[in-house]
């Protein structure tokens, strides 16, 4: 395979046939034939991955012959007959080919080692916090919106003004009770008999109406919302996305290509609603949630009551909480977790609840399909 480039020829070169002769190379194209004496040729490696040999003819007005490296073997067969200067060029090109081939192999080994190292880093969890730290809140919010769109397609949003207003008031009090790190929070209620809550990156919160039906008072609603707010502030959802994106994200970020990382993260954004948090993340959300509840004037012991009830009766064991499967799948409960919650609450010095006087028992079932139609 060979191509001939000349000043008055096509920019992409002309396919040609090259014949090796004793004193030079004979080059034939469809429209012409040229003889290139060895004494006037200067060679170098070039093209993609330096895989081509490029011969430039002295005084040839920009004439270049690009040939497949296999031609080098053919030329070496008759090297003793060539001018001394051209023999030295052939030897130099051969050394360059060997050296660059070894360099390419070495680079592949280094790249493989880097990927393996990045994978190990991910498995140990060392790299995830670094990647999370460099993602702006605005970008995180955009990723959360991708997941929010997926939720909107799967559920019907509750429009009951009194119920939505009461829950939104709880969220606003929680948000106002502490630092929000630049996040803007919003809560939506989704009509479903399931018992679950989602915290999406950026501050989009969702409560299933089945969960609200199980809350005995407004303080228990605050317990759930405070927990989810802390998940957002701790960027647990974003960390889960980065972890799922895996080594590709780590390599892209290490090379400074943040756009590739964000593209990968966006591909996983739809999985946020089923993402499971680790024990440390759940405990961090529990601890931050009860602190924020106390600061907002809610009773932090409500978190023990609500999550404790879910822990006492397993979702497959029948009874009023048999629909709580979803919450158990994304927010695992255990006696250890309940004990931790109790310890967090007992550490707090809080005043009695100043929750709103809303008649929660009257409105909590407004949007639950399992109870009846929206009033």
C-alpha positions in Angstrom: 0.0 0.0 0.0 1.4 3.4 -1.0 0.3 6.9 -1.8 2.1 9.7 -3.7 1.7 13.3 -2.7 2.7 16.2 -5.0 2.1 19.9 -5.1 -0.2 19.7 -8.1 -1.9 16.5 -7.1 -5.0 15.7 -4.9 -4.8 16.7 -1.3 -5.6 13.1 -0.2 -2.7 11.6 -2.3 -2.8 9.2 -5.2 -2.7 5.4 -4.8 0.4 4.1 -6.4 2.5 1.0 -7.0 6.1 1.0 -5.9 8.8 -1.2 -7.4 12.2 -1.6 -5.7 15.0 -1.3 -8.2 18.8 -1.3 -7.7 19.2 2.5 -7.9 15.8 3.8 -6.8 12.1 3.4 -6.5 9.8 3.3 -9.5 6.4 4.8 -8.6 3.4 4.3 -10.9 0.0 5.9 -10.6 -2.9 5.8 -13.0 -1.7 8.9 -14.8 2.0 8.9 -14.5 5.3 7.1 -13.7 8.3 8.5 -11.7 11.7 7.3 -10.8 13.0 8.3 -7.4 16.8 7.8 -7.0 17.9 6.6 -3.6 20.6 9.3 -3.5 17.9 12.0 -3.5 15.5 10.4 -1.0 15.2 11.3 2.7 13.1 9.0 4.9 11.3 9.4 8.1 8.4 7.7 10.0 5.0 9.4 10.2 1.3 9.1 10.0 -0.9 7.4 12.5 1.1 5.7 15.2 4.3 6.4 13.1 3.4 3.3 11.0 4.1 4.9 7.6 7.5 5.5 6.0 7.6 8.8 4.2 10.2 9.5 1.5 10.8 13.1 0.5 12.7 13.8 -2.7 15.3 16.5 -2.6 14.4 19.2 -5.1 11.1 17.4 -5.8 8.8 20.4 -5.2 7.1 18.9 -2.2 7.0 15.4 -3.6 6.4 12.8 -0.9 5.9 9.0 -1.1 4.0 7.4 1.7 4.6 3.6 1.9 3.6 0.8 4.2 6.4 -0.2 6.6 6.5 -3.7 5.0 8.5 -2.1 2.2 11.4 -1.6 4.6 11.9 -5.4 4.6 12.0 -5.5 0.8 14.5 -2.6 0.7 16.8 -4.2 3.3 17.2 -7.3 1.1 19.3 -5.3 -1.3 20.9 -2.8 1.1 24.5 -3.6 0.1 23.8 -2.1 -3.4 22.5 1.2 -2.2 24.4 4.5 -1.7 26.0 4.7 1.8 23.8 7.6 2.8 20.6 5.7 2.0 21.8 2.6 3.8 22.2 4.7 6.9 18.7 6.0 6.5 17.3 2.5 6.2 19.2 1.4 9.4 17.9 4.5 11.2 14.3 3.8 10.2 14.5 0.2 11.3 15.8 1.3 14.7 13.0 3.9 15.0 10.4 1.3 14.1 11.6 -1.1 16.8 11.9 1.6 19.4 8.5 3.0 18.8 6.9 -0.4 18.8 8.4 -1.0 22.2 7.2 2.4 23.4 3.7 1.5 22.3 3.8 -1.7 24.2 5.1 0.0 27.3 2.3 2.6 27.1 -0.3 -0.1 26.9 1.2 -1.8 29.9 1.2 1.5 31.8 -2.4 2.2 30.7 -3.5 -1.2 31.8 -1.7 -0.7 35.1 -3.4 2.6 35.5 -6.9 1.1 34.9 -6.2 -1.7 37.3 -5.0 0.8 39.9 -8.1 2.9 39.3 -10.3 -0.1 39.8 -8.5 -1.0 43.0 -8.9 2.6 44.1 -12.6 2.4 43.4 -13.0 -0.8 45.3 -11.3 0.7 48.3 -13.4 3.8 47.9 -10.5 6.3 47.9 -11.2 7.9 44.6 -15.0 8.3 44.8 -14.9 11.2 47.4 -12.4 13.0 45.2 -14.6 12.8 42.1 -17.7 13.8 44.1 -15.9 16.9 45.4 -15.2 18.3 42.0 -18.7 18.0 40.6 -20.5 21.4 40.9 -23.9 21.5 42.6 -25.4 22.8 39.4 -24.3 19.7 37.5 -25.5 17.5 40.4 -28.9 19.2 40.2 -29.0 18.4 36.5 -28.4 14.7 37.1 -31.1 14.7 39.7 -33.5 16.2 37.2 -32.8 13.3 34.8 -34.0 10.9 37.5 -36.9 13.1 38.4 -38.2 12.9 34.8 -38.1 9.1 35.0 -40.1 9.2 38.3 -42.7 11.5 36.7 -43.4 9.0 34.0 -43.9 6.1 36.5 -46.1 7.9 39.1 -49.0 10.3 39.3 -48.2 13.4 41.3 -50.5 14.3 44.2 -52.2 17.7 43.8 -54.1 17.9 47.1 -53.2 21.5 48.3 -53.7 20.9 52.0 -51.5 17.7 52.1 -48.8 19.0 49.8 -48.8 22.3 51.7 -48.4 20.6 55.1 -45.5 18.5 53.8 -43.8 21.4 52.1 -44.0 23.4 55.3 -42.2 20.7 57.2 -39.5 20.6 54.5 -39.1 24.4 54.6 -38.6 24.4 58.4 -36.0 21.7 58.1 -34.2 23.5 55.4 -34.2 26.8 57.3 -32.8 25.1 60.5 -29.3 24.7 59.1 -26.8 25.2 56.3 -27.9 24.0 52.9 -24.6 24.2 50.9 -26.2 25.9 47.9 -28.9 23.3 47.4 -32.6 24.2 46.7 -35.0 21.6 48.1 -38.4 20.7 46.8 -40.7 17.8 47.8 -43.3 16.1 45.7 -45.8 13.4 46.8 -46.4 10.5 44.4 -49.6 8.5 44.5 -48.6 5.0 45.4 -49.5 2.4 48.1 -45.8 1.7 48.4 -43.8 2.9 51.4 -40.7 4.7 50.2 -38.9 8.0 49.9 -36.2 9.2 47.4 -33.6 11.9 47.7 -32.2 12.8 44.3 -28.9 14.8 43.8 -29.6 18.5 43.9 -32.5 18.5 46.3 -35.5 16.9 44.6 -37.3 14.9 47.3 -40.2 12.4 46.7 -42.5 10.8 49.2 -44.9 8.0 48.2 -48.3 8.5 49.6 -48.3 5.1 51.2 -45.5 6.3 53.5 -47.5 9.3 54.6 -50.4 7.1 55.5 -48.2 5.2 57.9 -46.9 8.3 59.6 -48.8 8.9 62.8 -48.0 12.6 63.1 -46.2 15.5 61.4 -43.0 14.9 63.4 -42.7 11.4 61.8 -43.0 13.1 58.4 -40.2 15.4 59.5 -38.1 12.3 60.5 -38.3 11.0 56.9 -37.7 14.4 55.3 -34.8 15.2 57.6 -33.2 11.9 56.7 -33.5 12.5 53.0 -32.3 16.1 53.2 -29.1 14.8 54.9 -28.6 12.3 52.0 -28.6 15.2 49.6 -26.3 17.4 51.7 -23.8 14.5 52.1 -24.0 13.9 48.3 -24.7 10.2 48.8 -26.7 9.9 45.6 -23.9 11.5 43.6 -21.4 9.2 45.2 -23.5 6.2 44.2 -23.6 7.4 40.6 -19.8 7.9 40.5 -19.3 4.4 42.0 -21.6 2.8 39.4 -19.8 4.7 36.6 -16.7 3.0 37.7 -13.2 3.0 36.3 -14.2 4.9 33.1 -15.2 7.9 35.2 -12.0 7.7 37.2 -9.8 7.6 34.1 -11.6 10.5 32.5 -11.4 12.6 35.6 -7.7 11.7 36.1 -7.0 12.9 32.5 -9.0 16.1 33.1 -12.0 15.1 30.9 -14.9 16.0 33.1 -17.4 16.1 30.2 -16.9 12.3 29.7 -17.4 11.7 33.4 -20.7 13.7 33.4 -21.9 11.8 30.3 -21.3 8.5 32.1 -23.0 9.7 35.2 -26.0 10.9 33.3 -26.4 7.4 31.8 -26.8 6.0 35.4 -29.1 8.8 36.7 -32.2 6.8 36.2 -31.1 4.1 38.7 -31.1 6.6 41.6 -34.6 5.6 42.7 -33.5 2.0 43.4 -30.0 2.9 44.8 -29.1 1.3 48.1 -27.0 3.3 50.6 -24.3 1.8 52.7 -24.5 1.4 56.5 -22.2 4.4 57.1 -24.3 6.6 54.7 -27.5 5.6 56.4 -26.1 6.3 59.8 -24.9 9.7 58.6 -28.3 10.5 57.2 -29.9 9.4 60.5 -27.6 11.5 62.6 -27.9 14.6 60.5 -31.6 14.1 60.2 -32.3 14.1 63.9 -30.1 17.1 64.5 -31.9 19.1 61.8 -35.3 18.0 63.3 -34.3 19.2 66.7 -33.1 22.5 65.2 -36.4 23.0 63.4 -38.5 22.4 66.5 -39.6 18.9 65.7 -39.5 15.9 68.1 -36.4 13.9 67.1 -37.8 10.9 69.0 -40.3 10.6 66.1 -37.5 9.1 64.0 -37.2 6.3 66.5 -40.9 5.7 66.5 -41.4 5.7 62.8 -38.3 3.8 61.6 -38.6 1.5 64.7 -42.1 0.4 63.6 -40.8 -0.5 60.2 -38.0 -2.5 61.7 -40.3 -4.4 64.1 -42.5 -5.9 61.4 -40.8 -7.3 58.3 -42.6 -6.3 55.0 -43.3 -10.0 54.1 -44.7 -10.8 57.6 -48.2 -9.5 56.9 -50.0 -6.8 58.9 -50.3 -3.1 58.2 -46.7 -2.7 57.0 -46.7 -5.4 54.4 -46.5 -2.7 51.7 -43.2 -1.4 53.1 -41.0 -3.5 50.8 -39.7 -0.6 48.8 -38.4 1.3 51.8 -36.7 -1.8 53.1 -35.0 -2.4 49.8 -33.5 1.2 49.6 -33.3 2.0 53.3 -32.3 -1.1 55.2 -33.5 -1.3 58.8 -32.0 -3.2 61.7 -31.9 -3.3 65.5 -28.3 -1.8 65.3 -29.6 1.1 63.3 -32.4 1.7 65.8 -29.9 1.6 68.6 -27.8 4.2 66.8 -30.8 6.4 66.3 -31.7 6.3 70.0 -28.1 7.2 70.8 -28.2 10.2 68.5 -31.5 11.4 69.9 -30.3 11.0 73.5 -27.2 13.1 72.8 -29.4 16.1 71.7 -30.8 18.7 74.1 -34.1 19.7 72.4 -37.2 21.5 73.4 -40.7 20.0 73.0 -42.0 19.8 69.5 -43.4 23.0 68.0 -44.9 21.2 65.0 -47.7 22.9 63.2 -51.3 22.2 64.4 -52.3 20.6 61.2 -54.8 17.7 61.7 -52.5 15.1 60.2 -54.8 12.1 60.8 -57.5 13.9 58.7 -55.3 14.6 55.6 -52.6 11.9 55.6 -54.6 9.5 53.4 -55.6 12.1 50.8 -53.5 10.7 48.0 -53.0 7.0 49.0 -54.7 4.8 46.3 -54.9 2.0 48.9 -57.1 4.1 51.1 -59.3 5.9 48.5 -59.5 8.5 45.9 -58.0 12.0 46.4 -60.5 14.2 48.3 
